[in-house]
Amino acid sequence: MATILYLGVSGQIGGAFITSFREKYPEIPITFYLRSVELDGALRNLGNTTVVHGTFDQLHEIEKLASSHSLIFNFASSMDPSVTDAILRGVRTRKSQTGTMSVVYHLSGAGNFVDNSESGDYIPTDHPFDDANPDDVRTITAANLPNGPCDELLFVAANKGEAKVYFVCPGGTYGHSERHIGRSIGLASAFAPGRWIDYMTQNIESLGFGVYVGSGTSVFGVVHVDDIVSLMMLVYQKILNTVNNYEPEDVYRYWYNGIYSEEPSKKVAAALAKLQARRGKITSFETKSVAYKDAGFTARYIAGNMLIECNNSKSLGWAPQGPDLYTTLEQLE
């Protein structure tokens, strides 16, 4: 029987996904690796579960766990190559001991595809990154920050026949899911708006105003957490349907983007400034256009454009439902 090592169950996406996953697949043994003990009871109530506590600094422990599981769900560390490398060392050990390849199911991020413009202006492209085009997927390398270094390690492993790798690549993920496993115990991360929102609001707080660059017409792709969960469920079904015939080159066919809408940076800045003013983090919901160098630590995502296609995801029947970003931000405390 398949066994799963699950990283990221306390996060915005991982905590929501596990509820849907367990409802459909109640019997698969799952080992959860996490720091906190707060979720232990809720996870054990899922049945057929083991909880192991540790940090991402304990790479030997991650390697050991990966070596004893046939599926690794890495929904926690898409920007930490050391964790990805530890997972792959464990996968190689398992293959040498059993002769079978593990599956790595990896949550990447669409920050890879920001065009690095510093103008803040919308810049169209004749060739947006298309997840259904294997040649586009082949262009992803460690140079595609912030997630490319991990992605490249996984491409290399798949090409060597060391692992069967599948990717989901969400845009800026917003909202908290009603189905997050931590809601019943009041876990703070179950009610957090997500890492992208956190980055953007922290930047606004540090500057004291909503910020955009140039005309503020540059666009960034966003998606609600529940839409990413629905995509991840579809991709898992794809794993079940294809894993027995997986060939190394298939890694470039199993990349799935998740974007609900492309939002202009000026409009996003205004909505986030209103949120931070309501929270008392800034004194007013003023927005300003500034030079790239003055736009704070999220300048790359404010000034650049993310223009990508989700055709591979749509081929699975994925149709994101929202709610939209602005409705969600209005509802946040």
C-alpha positions as CSV (number, residue, x, y, z in Angstrom):
1,M,0.0,0.0,0.0
2,A,1.1,3.6,-0.7
3,T,2.4,5.6,2.3
4,I,2.6,9.3,2.4
5,L,5.0,11.7,4.0
6,Y,3.2,15.0,4.3
7,L,5.0,18.4,4.8
8,G,3.1,21.6,5.3
9,V,-0.1,20.5,7.0
10,S,-0.2,23.6,9.2
11,G,0.0,26.0,6.3
12,Q,-2.7,27.9,4.4
13,I,-2.9,25.4,1.5
14,G,-1.7,22.2,3.2
15,G,-4.1,22.5,6.1
16,A,-7.0,22.9,3.7
17,F,-6.0,20.2,1.3
18,I,-5.7,17.5,3.9
19,T,-9.4,17.7,4.8
20,S,-10.5,17.2,1.2
21,F,-7.8,14.5,0.6
22,R,-8.7,12.5,3.7
23,E,-12.4,12.5,2.9
24,K,-11.7,10.9,-0.5
25,Y,-8.8,8.7,0.6
26,P,-9.5,7.6,4.1
27,E,-7.2,4.5,4.3
28,I,-3.8,5.7,3.1
29,P,-1.3,5.8,5.9
30,I,0.1,9.4,6.3
31,T,3.0,10.6,8.3
32,F,2.9,14.3,9.1
33,Y,6.1,16.2,9.8
34,L,5.7,19.5,11.6
35,R,7.1,21.6,14.4
36,S,4.0,22.3,16.5
37,V,2.0,19.9,18.7
38,E,-1.2,21.9,18.4
39,L,-2.5,19.8,15.5
40,D,-1.6,16.4,16.9
41,G,-5.1,15.5,18.1
42,A,-6.8,16.7,14.9
43,L,-4.4,14.8,12.7
44,R,-4.7,11.6,14.7
45,N,-8.4,11.8,14.4
46,L,-8.0,11.5,10.7
47,G,-7.1,7.9,11.2
48,N,-4.1,5.9,9.9
49,T,-1.8,8.8,10.8
50,T,1.6,9.3,12.5
51,V,2.8,12.6,13.7
52,V,6.6,13.3,13.8
53,H,7.8,16.6,15.2
54,G,10.9,18.3,13.9
55,T,12.1,21.4,12.0
56,F,13.3,21.9,8.5
57,D,16.8,22.3,9.9
58,Q,16.7,18.6,10.7
59,L,17.6,17.5,7.2
60,H,18.7,14.0,8.2
61,E,15.3,13.3,9.8
62,I,13.5,14.5,6.6
63,E,15.8,12.3,4.5
64,K,15.1,9.3,6.7
65,L,11.3,9.8,6.6
66,A,11.4,10.3,2.8
67,S,13.3,7.0,2.4
68,S,10.5,5.0,4.1
69,H,7.5,6.5,2.2
70,S,6.3,6.0,-1.4
71,L,4.7,9.4,-1.8
72,I,6.1,12.7,-0.5
73,F,3.7,15.7,-0.4
74,N,6.0,18.7,-0.1
75,F,3.6,21.6,0.5
76,A,5.8,23.5,2.8
77,S,9.2,24.4,1.5
78,S,9.2,25.5,-2.2
79,M,12.0,28.0,-1.6
80,D,14.3,25.8,0.4
81,P,16.6,23.7,-1.8
82,S,18.1,22.0,1.3
83,V,14.8,20.4,2.2
84,T,14.2,19.4,-1.4
85,D,17.6,17.9,-1.6
86,A,17.0,16.0,1.7
87,I,13.8,14.6,0.3
88,L,15.6,13.5,-2.9
89,R,18.4,11.8,-0.9
90,G,15.7,9.8,0.9
91,V,14.0,8.9,-2.4
92,R,17.3,7.7,-3.8
93,T,17.8,5.5,-0.7
94,R,14.4,4.0,-1.1
95,K,15.0,3.2,-4.7
96,S,18.3,1.5,-4.0
97,Q,16.7,-0.5,-1.2
98,T,13.4,-1.5,-2.9
99,G,14.0,-0.9,-6.6
100,T,10.9,1.3,-6.8
101,M,10.6,5.0,-7.5
102,S,8.8,7.3,-5.1
103,V,6.4,10.1,-6.1
104,V,7.2,13.6,-5.1
105,Y,4.2,15.9,-5.2
106,H,5.5,19.4,-5.0
107,L,3.9,22.8,-4.5
108,S,5.9,25.4,-6.4
109,G,5.0,29.0,-7.0
110,A,4.2,31.3,-9.9
111,G,6.6,34.0,-8.6
112,N,9.0,32.1,-11.0
113,F,7.3,33.8,-13.9
114,V,7.3,37.5,-13.0
115,D,9.0,39.3,-15.9
116,N,11.4,41.4,-13.7
117,S,10.3,44.6,-15.2
118,E,10.9,47.6,-12.9
119,S,8.5,50.0,-14.7
120,G,5.2,49.1,-13.0
121,D,3.6,49.2,-16.5
122,Y,1.7,46.4,-18.2
123,I,4.0,44.7,-20.7
124,P,2.3,42.2,-22.9
125,T,4.0,39.2,-24.3
126,D,3.5,37.1,-27.4
127,H,4.4,33.9,-25.5
128,P,3.1,33.7,-21.9
129,F,4.3,30.6,-20.0
130,D,1.9,27.8,-20.8
131,D,1.8,24.9,-18.4
132,A,0.6,22.7,-21.3
133,N,3.7,23.3,-23.3
134,P,6.6,21.0,-22.2
135,D,9.1,23.2,-23.9
136,D,8.0,26.1,-21.7
137,V,8.3,24.0,-18.6
138,R,11.8,23.0,-19.7
139,T,12.9,26.7,-19.4
140,I,12.4,26.6,-15.6
141,T,15.8,26.6,-13.9
142,A,17.4,27.8,-10.6
143,A,17.5,31.2,-12.1
144,N,13.7,31.5,-11.9
145,L,13.4,32.9,-8.4
146,P,12.1,32.3,-5.8
147,N,11.0,28.7,-6.5
148,G,13.3,27.7,-9.4
149,P,16.2,26.3,-7.3
150,C,13.9,23.6,-5.8
151,D,12.1,23.0,-9.2
152,E,15.4,22.4,-10.9
153,L,16.5,19.8,-8.4
154,L,13.3,17.9,-9.0
155,F,13.6,18.1,-12.8
156,V,17.1,16.6,-12.6
157,A,15.9,13.8,-10.3
158,A,13.0,12.9,-12.6
159,N,15.2,13.0,-15.7
160,K,17.6,10.6,-14.0
161,G,14.8,8.2,-13.2
162,E,15.2,8.8,-9.4
163,A,11.7,10.0,-8.7
164,K,8.3,10.6,-10.4
165,V,7.6,14.3,-9.9
166,Y,4.4,16.3,-10.3
167,F,4.0,20.0,-9.7
168,V,1.2,22.4,-8.7
169,C,2.2,26.1,-9.2
170,P,-0.2,28.6,-7.5
171,G,-0.1,32.3,-8.0
172,G,-0.4,34.7,-5.1
173,T,-2.8,32.7,-2.9
174,Y,-5.3,34.6,-0.8
175,G,-8.0,33.7,1.7
176,H,-8.4,31.2,4.5
177,S,-10.3,28.0,3.9
178,E,-13.4,27.0,5.9
179,R,-12.0,23.5,5.6
180,H,-8.6,24.1,7.1
181,I,-8.0,21.3,9.6
182,G,-6.8,23.8,12.3
183,R,-10.0,25.8,12.4
184,S,-11.6,23.6,15.0
185,I,-8.8,24.3,17.5
186,G,-8.4,27.9,16.7
187,L,-5.0,27.5,15.1
188,A,-3.7,30.9,14.0
189,S,-2.4,29.7,10.6
190,A,-5.9,28.4,9.8
191,F,-7.2,32.0,9.8
192,A,-4.2,33.7,8.3
193,P,-4.6,35.2,4.8
194,G,-1.6,33.4,3.3
195,R,2.1,34.0,2.6
196,W,1.6,36.3,-0.4
197,I,-0.8,38.5,1.5
198,D,1.5,38.6,4.5
199,Y,4.5,39.7,2.3
200,M,2.5,42.4,0.7
201,T,0.9,43.8,3.9
202,Q,4.2,43.7,5.8
203,N,5.7,45.7,3.0
204,I,2.9,48.3,3.2
205,E,3.3,48.4,6.9
206,S,7.0,49.1,6.7
207,L,6.5,51.9,4.1
208,G,3.4,53.4,5.8
209,F,1.2,53.5,2.6
210,G,-0.1,51.4,-0.2
211,V,2.6,51.3,-2.9
212,Y,2.8,50.7,-6.6
213,V,5.4,51.6,-9.3
214,G,4.9,53.8,-12.3
215,S,1.4,53.6,-13.7
216,G,0.5,50.7,-11.5
217,T,-0.9,48.7,-14.5
218,S,1.5,45.8,-14.1
219,V,-0.4,42.6,-13.3
220,F,0.1,39.8,-10.8
221,G,-1.8,36.4,-10.9
222,V,-3.8,35.5,-7.8
223,V,-5.9,32.6,-6.7
224,H,-8.1,31.7,-3.7
225,V,-6.9,28.9,-1.5
226,D,-9.9,26.7,-2.1
227,D,-9.4,26.9,-5.8
228,I,-5.8,25.6,-5.4
229,V,-7.1,22.8,-3.2
230,S,-9.5,21.8,-5.9
231,L,-6.7,21.8,-8.5
232,M,-4.5,19.7,-6.2
233,M,-7.2,17.1,-5.8
234,L,-7.4,16.9,-9.6
235,V,-3.7,16.5,-10.0
236,Y,-3.6,13.8,-7.4
237,Q,-6.1,11.9,-9.5
238,K,-3.8,12.5,-12.4
239,I,-1.0,10.9,-10.4
240,L,-3.1,7.8,-9.8
241,N,-3.9,7.6,-13.5
242,T,-0.4,8.0,-14.8
243,V,2.2,6.9,-12.2
244,N,2.5,3.3,-13.4
245,N,3.5,4.5,-16.9
246,Y,5.7,7.5,-15.9
247,E,8.7,8.2,-18.0
248,P,11.5,10.7,-17.2
249,E,10.3,13.2,-19.8
250,D,6.9,13.2,-18.3
251,V,8.0,15.6,-15.6
252,Y,7.6,18.4,-18.1
253,R,4.0,17.4,-18.9
254,Y,2.9,17.3,-15.3
255,W,3.2,20.9,-14.3
256,Y,-0.1,22.7,-13.4
257,N,-0.4,26.4,-13.0
258,G,-3.2,27.8,-10.7
259,I,-4.3,31.4,-11.4
260,Y,-7.9,32.8,-11.0
261,S,-7.2,36.4,-12.2
262,E,-4.5,38.8,-13.1
263,E,-4.8,41.9,-11.0
264,P,-3.3,45.4,-11.6
265,S,-0.8,46.5,-9.0
266,K,-2.4,49.9,-8.3
267,K,-5.8,48.3,-7.6
268,V,-4.1,45.7,-5.3
269,A,-2.2,48.4,-3.5
270,A,-5.4,50.3,-2.8
271,A,-7.2,47.2,-1.4
272,L,-4.2,46.2,0.8
273,A,-3.8,49.7,2.1
274,K,-7.5,49.7,3.1
275,L,-7.0,46.4,4.9
276,Q,-3.9,47.7,6.8
277,A,-5.6,51.0,7.7
278,R,-8.6,49.0,9.0
279,R,-6.2,46.9,11.1
280,G,-4.5,50.0,12.4
281,K,-1.2,49.1,10.9
282,I,-1.0,52.4,8.8
283,T,-2.6,55.7,9.5
284,S,-4.6,56.0,6.3
285,F,-5.3,54.1,3.1
286,E,-3.2,56.4,1.0
287,T,-1.5,54.9,-2.0
288,K,1.6,56.3,-3.8
289,S,3.5,55.6,-7.0
290,V,7.2,55.4,-6.2
291,A,10.4,54.4,-8.0
292,Y,11.3,50.7,-8.1
293,K,14.1,51.2,-5.6
294,D,11.7,52.8,-3.1
295,A,8.9,50.1,-3.4
296,G,10.2,47.9,-0.6
297,F,11.0,44.2,-0.4
298,T,8.1,43.2,-2.6
299,A,9.1,45.6,-5.4
300,R,9.6,42.7,-7.9
301,Y,6.1,41.5,-7.5
302,I,4.6,45.0,-7.6
303,A,6.5,46.4,-10.6
304,G,6.7,43.2,-12.8
305,N,4.1,41.3,-14.7
306,M,3.0,37.6,-14.3
307,L,1.5,36.4,-17.6
308,I,1.0,32.7,-17.6
309,E,-1.6,30.2,-18.9
310,C,-3.3,27.4,-17.0
311,N,-4.2,25.2,-20.0
312,N,-2.8,22.0,-18.4
313,S,-4.9,22.6,-15.3
314,K,-8.0,23.3,-17.3
315,S,-7.5,20.1,-19.2
316,L,-8.2,18.3,-15.9
317,G,-11.5,20.1,-15.7
318,W,-10.3,22.8,-13.3
319,A,-12.5,25.9,-13.2
320,P,-11.6,28.3,-10.4
321,Q,-14.7,29.7,-8.6
322,G,-13.2,32.5,-6.4
323,P,-14.3,34.5,-4.4
324,D,-12.2,37.3,-5.9
325,L,-9.3,38.9,-4.1
326,Y,-11.1,42.2,-3.3
327,T,-14.2,40.5,-1.7
328,T,-11.9,38.3,0.4
329,L,-9.8,41.3,1.6
330,E,-12.9,43.2,2.6
331,Q,-13.8,40.2,4.9
332,L,-10.4,39.9,6.6
333,E,-10.1,41.1,10.2
